[in-house]
Amino acid sequence: MASLDDLKKRISSVKSTQKITKAMKMVAAAKLRRAQENAEKGRPYSEKMNNIILNLSSGISDKENAPKLLTGTGEAKTHLCVVLTSDRGLCGGFNTNIIKKAKQYFQKILKENKILKIITVGSKGYDQLKRQYKENIIEKISFKDSKNINYFDADKVGKIIIDRFEKKEFDVCAIFYNQFKNVITQIPQEQQIIPLKSNEEKETSSNSSYEFEPEEDEILSNLLPKNISTQIFKAMLENSASEQGSRMSAMDNATRNAGEMVDKLTIQYNRSRQAAITKELIEIISGAESL
C-alpha cells in the first residue's frame, strides 16, 4: 500500500498534468476556429477547380494525346501513396485513423502484386509506417518549422509528385488525409489525383458547351499541375482543422480523467491518513492502559 507521502506526491503530479492538458485544450480551441474557417473556404475552390478540369477534358477530341496527368500512363502497376499526417502528437486518434485508412489501401495494392511507393508528409505518419513499410517509403517530408499551413508548402509536395511522375516512377497517385466534420468527427479520406478520377455525376452536371481560348489541351497543361497542388493544399487545411479538433477533444477527456483520478487519490489519501491516526490513537490508549 502506498504511503501518505507517495499519495500526496501522486496527487500533486496529476494536478500538474491536469493544468497542462487544460491549457492545451484552450490553445487547440483557439486555433480550431481559424483552421475550420480556412478548411471551409478551401473546399469550394478545390471542387470548382476539379469541375473546370472535367469540363475541359470532356471537350478534348484526341484523348490519346491528352495530358498524362489527366489520363494517366494507361497502366496501374505502380501506385504512389502520399500520406498526410501531423508533426505533433497528443491529438487523439487523428494520425492513427489516417494510417489505418492508408494501410487498407496498401494491403489491397500488395495483394494485387502491384508496386507500392509511399511519401509521408508529417513525421507522425513516418514514425508509424516505417515499422512495416520502411522499404516502400521513398521520401519523407516534414513542415514542422512552418508556423501556419500555406500554399507554398503544398506546392512543394505537388512539384515532387509531378517530377516523379514525369520520370515515370509511378502510374497512379492517391493522397490520404482527414476531412473535418466537427470537433468529435474527422473522416479519413482517400483521393486519387493522378490520373484525375472523374465523377460521372460531376461530369454530367458540368458538361456545358463552352468555347475556350486557347485550346483545351494548352489550358489543361497549365491547370493540371496547379490542381494537384490545390488538392494537396485542401487536404492540408482539412488536416489542420481535424488535428486541432481531435486535440481539443483528447485534451478535454484527459482533463476530466485527471480530475477523476485526483478525486480517487484524495479519497485514498484521506482513508490512509484516517487509518494512520486511528492506529496512533490505539497505540497511545493501549500504552496508557498498560501503565
URNOR-V104776 format. One record per backbone hydrogen bond with DSSP energy under -0.5 kcal/mol. NH is the residue of the N-H (numbers start at 1). CO is the residue of the C=O. If there is no record, write none. Layout:
nh=NH co=CO
nh=NH co=CO
This chain:
nh=7 co=3
nh=8 co=4
nh=9 co=5
nh=10 co=6
nh=11 co=7
nh=12 co=8
nh=13 co=9
nh=14 co=10
nh=15 co=11
nh=16 co=12
nh=17 co=13
nh=18 co=14
nh=19 co=15
nh=20 co=16
nh=21 co=17
nh=22 co=18
nh=23 co=19
nh=24 co=20
nh=25 co=21
nh=26 co=22
nh=27 co=23
nh=28 co=24
nh=29 co=25
nh=30 co=26
nh=31 co=27
nh=32 co=28
nh=33 co=29
nh=34 co=30
nh=35 co=31
nh=36 co=32
nh=37 co=33
nh=38 co=34
nh=39 co=35
nh=40 co=36
nh=41 co=37
nh=42 co=38
nh=43 co=39
nh=44 co=40
nh=45 co=41
nh=46 co=42
nh=47 co=43
nh=48 co=44
nh=49 co=45
nh=50 co=46
nh=51 co=47
nh=52 co=48
nh=53 co=49
nh=54 co=50
nh=55 co=51
nh=56 co=52
nh=57 co=53
nh=58 co=54
nh=59 co=55
nh=59 co=56
nh=60 co=57
nh=63 co=61
nh=65 co=62
nh=66 co=63
nh=70 co=67
nh=71 co=67
nh=72 co=68
nh=79 co=77
nh=79 co=115
nh=80 co=172
nh=81 co=79
nh=81 co=117
nh=82 co=80
nh=82 co=174
nh=83 co=81
nh=83 co=119
nh=84 co=82
nh=84 co=176
nh=85 co=83
nh=85 co=121
nh=94 co=91
nh=97 co=93
nh=98 co=94
nh=99 co=95
nh=100 co=96
nh=101 co=97
nh=102 co=98
nh=103 co=99
nh=104 co=100
nh=105 co=101
nh=106 co=102
nh=107 co=103
nh=108 co=104
nh=109 co=105
nh=110 co=106
nh=111 co=107
nh=112 co=108
nh=113 co=110
nh=114 co=109
nh=115 co=77
nh=117 co=79
nh=118 co=136
nh=119 co=81
nh=120 co=139
nh=121 co=83
nh=122 co=120
nh=122 co=141
nh=124 co=86
nh=126 co=122
nh=127 co=123
nh=128 co=124
nh=129 co=125
nh=130 co=126
nh=132 co=129
nh=133 co=129
nh=134 co=130
nh=136 co=133
nh=137 co=133
nh=137 co=134
nh=138 co=118
nh=138 co=136
nh=139 co=118
nh=141 co=120
nh=146 co=143
nh=154 co=150
nh=155 co=151
nh=156 co=152
nh=157 co=153
nh=158 co=154
nh=159 co=155
nh=160 co=156
nh=161 co=157
nh=162 co=158
nh=163 co=159
nh=164 co=160
nh=165 co=161
nh=166 co=162
nh=167 co=163
nh=168 co=165
nh=169 co=164
nh=171 co=78
nh=172 co=78
nh=173 co=194
nh=174 co=80
nh=175 co=191
nh=176 co=82
nh=177 co=189
nh=179 co=187
nh=180 co=178
nh=181 co=182
nh=181 co=185
nh=182 co=185
nh=186 co=184
nh=187 co=179
nh=188 co=186
nh=189 co=177
nh=191 co=175
nh=193 co=173
nh=194 co=173
nh=196 co=69
nh=197 co=192
nh=198 co=196
nh=200 co=198
nh=203 co=199
nh=204 co=200
nh=205 co=201
nh=206 co=202
nh=207 co=203
nh=207 co=204
nh=208 co=206
nh=210 co=208
nh=212 co=210
nh=219 co=215
nh=220 co=216
nh=221 co=217
nh=222 co=218
nh=222 co=219
nh=223 co=219
nh=224 co=220
nh=226 co=222
nh=227 co=223
nh=228 co=224
nh=229 co=225
nh=230 co=226
nh=231 co=227
nh=232 co=228
nh=233 co=229
nh=234 co=230
nh=235 co=231
nh=236 co=232
nh=237 co=233
nh=238 co=234
nh=239 co=235
nh=240 co=236
nh=241 co=237
nh=242 co=238
nh=243 co=239
nh=244 co=240
nh=245 co=241
nh=246 co=242
nh=247 co=243
nh=248 co=244
nh=249 co=245
nh=250 co=246
nh=251 co=247
nh=252 co=248
nh=253 co=249
nh=254 co=250
nh=255 co=251
nh=256 co=252
nh=257 co=253
nh=258 co=254
nh=259 co=255
nh=260 co=256
nh=261 co=257
nh=262 co=258
nh=263 co=259
nh=264 co=260
nh=265 co=261
nh=266 co=262
nh=267 co=263
nh=268 co=264
nh=269 co=265
nh=270 co=266
nh=271 co=267
nh=272 co=268
nh=273 co=269
nh=274 co=270
nh=275 co=271
nh=276 co=272
nh=277 co=273
nh=278 co=274
nh=279 co=275
nh=280 co=276
nh=281 co=277
nh=282 co=278
nh=283 co=279
nh=284 co=280
nh=285 co=281
nh=286 co=282
nh=287 co=283
nh=288 co=284
nh=289 co=285
nh=290 co=286
nh=291 co=287
